[in-house]
Every structure is written in C-alpha cells, then in structure tokens.
Amino acid sequence: MTQDEAEYVEAVRAANTRHGYHSDWREFTAWCTGHDLDPLPAAPTTIPGYLTELIQAGATVGTMSRRLSAL
C-alpha cells in the first residue's frame, strides 16, 4: 500500500472508529499480557481464546465483531 493509499484509508475511517480500534487493541494486548501470550504474532489459539472469554463475560455480537475487526 502506498503512503497516499494509507492516508486515504485512515481519512475514511471515522475518528470514533479509530479510537475504538485503538481501545480494543489495548484491551487485547492487556489480555495477552495477563495470559502470558504474545499479541503479535498471535498463536492460532490466542484470538479464539480471547473471543471465548468475551463471550463468557457477556459481550454482544457487535462488541465481538468490532474487537475482531480491530485485531
């Protein structure tokens, strides 16, 4: 992706969406730290494990969808 394309993609995203993605990424990395896992590169079981805990905590489908998009 060129710099111009990257800037376009960044500009298209709503500020609130970018803020949400940053927040979701921080939460995921904190979860990884708490489970002694590396967020990047994530092991094949890391993201499903994270999503499973979100389900068990009562996360909505919308919340899980955005979190997955952020990752």
N, C-alpha and C positions, 0 to 999 in steps of 0.2 A: 504494500500500500504506500502510495506516495505521501509526502507531507501534506499536499493540498487535499488529497482524499481523506486523510486522517483528520484534518481540520474541519472538513465538511461534515464528517460523521460526528465529530464532537459538537459542532454547532447545531446539528439536527436534534440531538438529544435535549430534552427539557432539563433545566437546571435541577429540578426536583428529582428527576430520574437519576441523574448523575450522582446527586447527593445520596439517594437511596442505595445505589450500587456501591458507593464507597462505604456506606454504613454496613451493608450486607457483607462486603469483603472483610471489613474489620471484625465483624462478628464471626465469620467463618475462620479467619486466621486465629482468633482468640480460642475458638472451639478446638482447632487443631492443636494449639499450644497446650490446652488443658488435657488433651488426649495423647500428648507426646507424638504428634503426627506432623509431617511436613505439608504445608498447603501447596507448595509448588516444587517439583511436580507432585500432584496428589496421587497417592496409590489408588489402584482400582476400587478399593473398598472404602476410601475416605469419604467421597461425596455421598454415596448411598448411606453410609453410617451417619453422616451429618443430617441428611434428609429424614432418616428414620427417627432420629432424636427430635427433629422439628415436629414430625407427625405425633410422636408420643407427648410432646409438650402442647399439642392442640393447635399448631399452626394451620392457617387456612390454605386452601389451594392457591389463592392469589399470592400469599406471602411466600409460599414454597416456590412458585413459578418465578417470582422476582428474584429470590435468592439464587435459584439455579441460573437464571439469566446473568446475574452478577458474577457468578463463578465462571 
